[in-house]
Each structure stands twice: as structure tokens, then as C-alpha cells.
Amino acid sequence: MTTTEAINIVDPAIYEQGIPHETFRWMRHNAPVYRHEYADGDFWAVTRYNDIIQVTRDWETFSSAKKMVNLWDLSDEAMEARRSIIESDPPIHARLRKLAMPPFTLRKVADYEAATRKIAGTLLDAAVNDSNVDLVTAISSPLPIQVIVNILGVPSEDTAYMVELSDHLVEGTTGEPLVPDAYGNKTPLELLPFNSPAAFALFEYGRKLGDERRANPHDDVVSTLVHSQVDGEHLTETEFANFFQVLVFAGNETTRTAISNGLHAFMDNPEQLQKFYDNPDLLENAVEEIIRYATPVLHFRRTATKDTEIAGNPIAAGDKVVMWYASSNFDEEFFENPLKFDVSRPTRPKHLAFGAQGPHHCIGASLARLEIKILLEEMRKRRIFMERTGNIVRTRSNFVNGVLSLPARVKQGG
């Protein structure tokens, strides 16, 4: 039986075994707003669905900007250097969202369908021809990064470099970072996202590409970002560099994580893949279930701007409040039999993997859904089935529910 003395949901090593569902279940029922010890300052762990919605939507009381979204605190200089749309509140957040939103509207995302379908089909056909593949390297990693670099305008020959940098950003959340001067970095690590030199490399790459697109616009997202304006204002160079880093990381890592966990769930529950193949009308349900079940981002932090309360628990101004999506997406008050992977699960209530509806709802949610939807459609078209040939290897991170390796055999027409 779990006790408050035994609760530890911040050790990255725990997540190598997957989300600690039993601990989160105990917290939801016994300590839903829990004062968690942490070396860099204790925080309130919020674990229930409704409470997380309260925190998410009340940005005036629970700020993303005040102390950013990391578990740990940053210096004022570091916050200034690292701030992106994720670490902003309205009205600044609204300005940034208006500048960045045009490439990610539902109408615009539909334009990416043909390229995404071609990429997914090519990857699946190659995997079928190999008797033993790692699904991460064969499908879930190359699909989102190839899509995002294609729409950003990154040359295809630089795709592997973008994957490499994104992978190193995840390592920056595990306690095993790169050497400080990797990629020629001379910036103090605390000024870089994830404390990683890979962020410096992404900034430099993004700045160079942005300069090229300012002088010579293309039909791509980078050109849109550097030329878009709201009330006569463009993104500053720092804002653009941070946007580029966020788009490469979020557009790659989170969707890759969703796909990897989804494919793993299908191998553990082959009857669910067959259910979807037999009932194509379940496509939307299956997409949402994969995202819920995967919960790619485990948590985000807010900071209380004034004395308040959550579920009767007094929260003081300045307190850290951390929303654990890894718990809320499995809240049995809202999701029946939440640990079951079920492609026929209703799409309401909505999972919180992209955040609750409001200012901070994920800007790339439509693109992630498109990629997973098309992958499922192409799998169904080919009647793809997968069998485990080895154990899953998970990322040692308390921030992303990542998968490093997923050995399998891919069969067609089963």
C-alpha cells in the first residue's frame, strides 16, 4: 500500500518501467493535491482531471510565465533567454499564438496530408520487408520528423541532424546531459532549454534558416513565421529561435512518443488492432485513445500568483503547482477502466495530453492527430500486424513518456 512517505514521482528511473499508475491512482484517491518534496523547492502535485483543468484555464492565478514550466527554478536571465510561447501568459501569449498559428490551422494542416501519407506508406513498406525491426527507428521516429522538417522547410538532408538534436534535448531531462561545449556551445547551460547544448545547436540552425527565408521566402512554415505580423509586429529573432526549437522538439518527440506507445499497445492488445481494421469508423476514437494512453508529456508546472486553493488545499502565492497529465488521463472518475487500451473508447471526455481547451492548448495538436490518423489508415490499407521480438526500452525521463526501442516483426495481410 502506498503512503505519503513512499511517494516519489520525480525520479526519472521510475519511468523506465512506464507510468507508475498505482502511485498516481493512490494519490488521486488519497492525496490529490500533494505537497511533494523536491531538491529545488517542493511543489504541489495535482493529479485529478478536474483539478488540472482548473489550473490550466486559470492562467491569471496559475502562471506559465512567472517561473516558467520546469520543475526547477531558473534565474531571471535564464528565463529571458529561454522563454517561448509555452512559458508565456496572455496578452503576450495571444500575440505569439496569432503569429504562429497560420501554419497549424485545421485548413492548413489538411494541406500536409498528401506528403504525410507518402512518408507513412514508404516507411511501412520498408518495415514489412525486414523480418526484425525496431519500430522506433523504422516508423515512429522518422514519420513525425520527416513531416515536420518538410513543412518547416528544413532540407531533407538535415533530417537526421534534427532527430539527433531532438534526442539530445530529451537526454537533458534525465540527468545525463551532453558535455557543455557540444556543438560548439559557449552559452551557459542554464540559459538553454533542457540545459542542453543541443538547444544551442537548434537555435543556431533556426537563426540561419530564418535569415535565409527572410531574404528568400519559400512556401514553408519558417517563411510564414519570419514574415507574419500582428499589428505591424514580427517575431523577434529570439522569439523565432525559441519557436523553431519548440516546433522541432514538440513536432518530433511528442508525436513519436505517441506513435511508439500506440504501436506497443497494439502488440500487447492485437484484438484492438483487429477491432479497428474491422470497424474503420473507429478511426477518430483510435487516434484519441493512442494519444490518451501514451500521454507523451508527463507534466507541466505553473506558479501561483496569489493565495488560492485547489480542492480545498491552500496554495500560497509563489508556490509551484505541477499538473500531472500522466495521472489525469487515467482518472477513473472520467475514464472507465482507464488502464485498458480500447480503440472504441468514446472521445468524450477529452484527454488532457494536449492540455485543456484554453490559451495553452497545444498549437500542434491538429498536426499530431493527422500523422497518427494517416499512419493508422495506411496500416489498415496494408493489413499490417506486428509481433514483439524483444522488450520495450523506455526513456529515462520524468518529462516525456518516451520509447527508445521497440523490437518487432512486421507482417502484412494477416
C-alpha positions, -999 to 999 in steps of 0.1 A, spaced: 0 0 0 13 34 -9 19 60 18 28 97 15 63 87 28 67 64 -2 56 89 -29 82 98 -54 71 107 -89 101 128 -100 128 101 -102 135 96 -139 144 60 -133 108 52 -123 96 59 -158 119 34 -174 92 9 -163 64 31 -176 40 54 -159 36 45 -122 -1 41 -124 -6 26 -90 11 55 -73 -10 80 -92 -42 61 -85 -34 62 -48 -27 99 -50 -59 107 -68 -79 89 -41 -59 99 -10 -37 129 -17 -49 145 -50 -31 178 -43 1 166 -26 30 186 -13 59 167 -30 95 171 -17 119 182 -44 156 193 -42 150 226 -59 119 235 -39 88 215 -30 58 216 -53 21 207 -53 14 176 -74 -21 179 -89 -33 146 -101 -71 147 -108 -87 156 -141 -110 184 -129 -83 200 -107 -59 201 -137 -85 217 -158 -89 244 -131 -52 251 -131 -49 251 -168 -76 275 -176 -70 300 -148 -38 315 -162 -41 346 -141 -38 326 -109 -16 298 -122 11 314 -144 33 298 -170 53 329 -174 61 337 -137 87 310 -132 83 290 -164 72 254 -167 101 234 -154 101 216 -120 132 236 -111 135 274 -108 155 295 -132 174 328 -129 158 359 -144 185 358 -171 178 322 -180 140 328 -182 146 358 -205 168 337 -228 147 305 -228 111 319 -229 89 306 -257 52 305 -263 49 277 -237 63 299 -210 41 329 -217 8 342 -205 -18 364 -222 -16 390 -237 20 381 -248 9 345 -254 -20 357 -275 3 377 -297 27 348 -302 -1 324 -309 -15 347 -336 19 349 -352 25 312 -351 -10 298 -357 -15 302 -395 5 271 -405 -14 250 -379 -50 258 -386 -72 228 -395 -75 240 -431 -37 244 -435 -29 211 -418 -51 194 -444 -26 206 -470 1 184 -454 -19 152 -459 -5 140 -492 31 144 -481 24 127 -448 6 98 -465 36 93 -488 60 92 -459 39 68 -438 34 44 -467 71 44 -476 81 36 -440 55 8 -436 65 -8 -469 102 -8 -459 94 -23 -425 74 -52 -440 104 -62 -460 125 -66 -428 119 -96 -406 130 -80 -374 129 -42 -370 129 -16 -343 96 2 -347 110 34 -332 138 37 -358 117 23 -386 84 41 -381 76 62 -350 108 83 -352 112 90 -389 75 97 -396 70 129 -375 104 143 -380 102 139 -418 68 156 -417 79 185 -395 111 192 -414 92 190 -447 66 217 -436 92 238 -417 113 240 -449 144 222 -434 163 205 -463 157 167 -463 195 160 -459 193 177 -425 166 154 -412 189 131 -393 206 161 -376 172 174 -364 165 139 -349 199 139 -332 193 173 -316 158 164 -305 170 132 -290 197 151 -270 171 175 -257 153 145 -241 185 134 -226 187 168 -210 157 158 -188 173 126 -175 203 138 -155 227 126 -183 234 157 -204 259 162 -232 292 178 -224 287 216 -220 307 225 -252 290 200 -275 281 215 -309 305 244 -302 283 257 -275 297 285 -253 264 296 -238 259 288 -200 237 257 -199 211 274 -176 203 298 -204 194 269 -228 162 249 -229 166 215 -211 201 227 -200 213 212 -233 239 222 -258 216 207 -284 192 236 -278 221 259 -288 226 240 -320 189 242 -328 189 279 -321 218 285 -344 203 263 -372 170 280 -369 185 315 -370 204 307 -401 174 292 -418 152 321 -407 177 346 -422 176 327 -455 138 328 -456 136 365 -447 157 372 -478 142 344 -500 107 333 -488 95 297 -496 62 280 -492 70 267 -457 64 273 -420 97 291 -414 89 316 -441 54 321 -426 68 327 -392 95 352 -401 72 372 -423 39 370 -404 29 400 -383 3 412 -358 -4 449 -355 27 456 -376 50 435 -353 71 405 -364 86 378 -342 119 390 -328 150 369 -336 149 354 -301 112 346 -303 117 329 -337 147 309 -324 127 297 -295 97 289 -317 119 269 -341 133 248 -312 98 242 -298 85 231 -332 113 207 -339 112 192 -304 74 191 -300 67 182 -336 91 153 -334 94 139 -299 58 141 -286 43 126 -318 70 99 -319 62 91 -283 25 88 -290 31 65 -320 57 43 -302 34 38 -272 4 32 -296 22 5 -316 33 -11 -283 -3 -11 -271 -14 -28 -303 12 -55 -299 0 -61 -263 -36 -60 -274 -38 -73 -310 -76 -77 -308 -78 -39 -306 -60 -35 -339 -83 -61 -354 -113 -42 -340 -101 -11 -357 -95 -29 -390 -130 -44 -389 -146 -10 -379 -129 18 -398 -154 42 -383 -134 39 -351 -105 59 -366 -111 91 -346 -116 70 -314 -84 51 -321 -64 82 -326 -76 98 -294 -71 66 -274 -35 63 -286 -28 99 -275 -45 94 -241 -28 61 -235 6 74 -244 4 108 -226 36 120 -243 43 149 -219 40 137 -183 37 171 -166 38 208 -168 43 234 -140 26 266 -131 33 291 -104 6 306 -81 4 344 -85 -17 348 -53 -30 329 -24 -57 304 -35 -68 269 -31 -72 237 -52 -98 211 -40 -97 227 -5 -59 227 -2 -45 262 5 -19 273 -21 3 303 -13 15 329 -38 47 317 -53 40 280 -48 49 256 -76 18 238 -89 26 208 -112 -1 192 -134 5 155 -139 -12 145 -172 2 110 -166 -24 108 -138 -54 129 -152 -56 108 -184 -62 77 -163 -86 93 -138 -113 66 -132 -139 93 -124 -138 102 -161 -124 72 -180 -140 38 -174 -114 11 -169 -86 37 -177 -57 13 -178 -74 -7 -207 -63 3 -242 -96 5 -261 -99 18 -296 -137 21 -292 -134 44 -261 -157 74 -265 -138 106 -275 -156 125 -246 -145 134 -221 -114 147 -238 -80 135 -226 -56 162 -214 -25 151 -234 -26 184 -253 -38 204 -223 -73 216 -216 -91 238 -240 -79 274 -234 -49 296 -241 -23 269 -236 -39 241 -257 -12 226 -279 -8 246 -311 3 214 -330 -25 191 -319 -41 190 -353 -8 180 -370 -2 153 -344 -37 139 -349 -32 140 -387 0 120 -386 -14 93 -363 -46 91 -384 -28 87 -416 -5 60 -402 -35 40 -390 -52 44 -424 -21 32 -442 -17 3 -417 -52 -8 -423 -48 -5 -461 -19 -29 -459 -34 -51 -431 -2 -46 -410 2 -66 -379 32 -65 -355 47 -91 -331 70 -83 -303 105 -98 -307 121 -81 -277 114 -59 -247 105 -23 -249 132 1 -238 118 33 -223 134 68 -220 148 76 -185 129 108 -182 103 123 -158 91 147 -185 84 127 -216 69 92 -217 94 83 -244 104 49 -260 140 43 -271 135 9 -287 106 -14 -297 118 -46 -314 92 -63 -335 83 -84 -366 60 -66 -391 36 -88 -411 13 -78 -439 -21 -93 -449 -26 -112 -417 
